[in-house]
């Protein structure tokens, strides 16, 4: 009977490379066992057919950052219905332009960042990358977010000026922001350091009731558009290599 051996050992024998290089090829999804990609170097094989993708490249194992269009009613970070549960290989946006190869390891230990109201929808970030985590947490209040807010009611006198400058929320004086009408029912906010409930509070102070909130952009990164329009709720895409918030 053939004794089971680690997949990394079998790849080392097939490619004539070091064990470390074999493990890297496996983790990067270039190795299949009986036609199925296996990303674990510790996987045991006996008589199975092990093949290496002819397009295999020796490259660093980079952590992934995923951009999700969170639907309303889903918890961004804490809560019983977490957004992380929506991120699966099947929900990847078909028009994802990143060119990043999908790997199972990209779905492990994802950290959701930047709060978004449960009833709000739009762009949120889930990452394995410590550099992205530091950028969006340590410098988070310096990064501009863009929101589309659907409203109802009659705007109070000087309401736009008040929204743009001169409000406070939970004892904190709010920095100036940019507010404009997209149409008669929607306001567009470009704002830094927004907290949970802040946009609803701001609108209420000028006589407006918020019907919906959607985050369109975080820094330089937007939801994304494809041939069929914007990335739909529940879908996700990769943050392309080299792009920064």
Residue pairs with C-beta under 8 A, 6 or more apart in sequence:
2 46
2 47
3 46
4 44
4 45
4 46
5 44
5 45
5 46
6 41
6 42
6 43
6 44
6 45
7 26
7 31
7 33
7 38
7 40
7 41
7 42
7 43
7 44
7 45
7 50
8 19
8 22
8 23
8 26
8 41
8 42
9 19
9 22
10 45
10 50
11 17
11 22
11 25
11 26
11 31
11 50
11 52
12 18
12 19
12 21
12 22
14 50
14 52
15 21
15 22
15 25
15 52
17 25
21 58
22 41
23 41
24 58
24 59
24 61
25 31
25 52
25 56
25 58
26 38
26 39
26 40
26 41
26 43
27 39
27 41
27 61
27 103
27 105
28 39
28 56
28 57
28 59
28 61
28 101
28 103
29 37
29 39
29 101
29 103
29 104
30 52
30 53
30 55
30 56
30 57
31 37
31 38
31 50
31 51
31 52
31 53
32 38
32 50
32 51
32 52
32 53
33 43
33 45
33 48
33 49
33 50
34 48
34 49
35 49
35 51
37 104
39 103
39 104
39 105
61 105
62 129
62 241
63 127
63 128
63 129
63 130
64 100
64 103
64 105
64 106
64 110
64 127
64 128
64 129
64 238
64 239
65 125
65 126
65 127
65 128
65 129
65 132
65 238
65 239
66 87
66 106
66 110
66 125
66 126
66 127
66 236
66 237
66 238
66 239
67 123
67 124
67 125
67 221
67 223
67 224
67 231
67 236
67 237
67 238
67 239
68 83
68 86
68 87
68 123
68 124
68 125
68 126
68 235
68 236
69 121
69 122
69 123
69 223
69 230
69 231
69 232
69 233
69 234
69 235
69 236
70 76
70 83
70 86
70 116
70 120
70 121
70 122
70 123
70 124
70 233
71 86
71 121
71 233
71 234
72 118
72 119
72 120
72 121
72 212
72 233
73 81
73 118
73 119
74 81
74 82
74 83
74 86
74 118
75 81
75 82
75 83
75 118
76 83
76 112
76 114
76 115
76 116
76 117
76 118
76 124
77 83
77 112
77 113
77 115
79 118
82 112
83 112
83 124
83 126
84 110
84 112
84 126
86 234
86 236
87 107
87 110
87 126
87 236
88 107
89 102
89 104
89 107
91 234
91 235
91 236
92 102
92 235
92 236
92 237
93 224
93 226
93 231
93 232
93 235
93 236
93 237
94 226
95 224
95 226
95 227
95 228
95 231
96 224
96 237
96 238
97 224
97 226
97 237
97 240
98 237
98 238
98 239
98 240
98 241
99 240
100 238
100 240
100 241
106 128
106 238
108 128
109 128
110 126
110 127
110 128
111 126
111 127
111 128
111 133
112 124
112 125
112 126
113 124
113 125
113 126
113 127
113 132
113 133
113 136
113 137
114 124
114 125
114 136
114 140
114 145
114 218
115 195
115 196
116 122
116 124
116 215
117 196
117 197
117 200
117 213
119 212
119 213
120 212
120 213
120 214
120 215
121 212
121 213
121 214
121 215
121 233
122 147
122 148
122 213
122 214
122 215
122 216
122 223
123 215
123 216
123 217
123 218
123 221
123 222
123 223
124 215
125 132
125 136
125 218
125 239
126 236
127 133
127 136
127 239
132 239
132 245
135 143
135 244
135 245
136 143
136 218
136 245
140 193
141 192
141 193
142 192
142 193
143 192
143 218
143 219
143 245
144 190
144 191
144 192
144 217
144 219
145 190
145 191
145 192
145 194
145 215
145 217
145 218
145 219
146 188
146 189
146 190
146 191
146 215
146 216
146 217
146 222
147 188
147 189
147 191
147 194
147 199
147 213
147 214
147 215
147 216
148 182
148 186
148 187
148 188
148 213
148 214
148 216
149 186
149 187
149 188
149 189
149 199
149 203
149 210
149 212
149 213
149 214
150 185
150 186
150 210
150 211
150 212
150 213
151 185
151 186
151 187
151 203
151 208
151 209
151 210
151 211
152 185
152 208
152 209
152 211
153 207
153 208
153 209
154 207
154 208
155 206
155 207
155 208
156 162
156 206
156 207
159 206
159 207
159 208
160 179
160 206
162 205
162 206
163 177
163 179
163 187
163 189
163 202
163 203
163 206
164 176
164 177
164 178
164 179
165 176
165 177
167 174
167 202
167 205
168 174
169 195
169 197
169 198
169 201
169 202
170 195
172 195
174 198
174 202
175 192
175 193
177 189
177 190
177 191
177 192
178 189
178 190
178 191
179 187
179 188
179 189
179 190
180 187
180 188
181 187
181 188
182 188
187 203
187 208
189 199
191 199
199 210
199 213
200 210
200 213
203 209
203 210
204 210
216 222
216 223
217 223
218 245
219 244
219 245
220 243
220 244
220 245
221 239
221 243
221 245
223 230
223 231
224 230
224 231
224 237
225 231
231 237
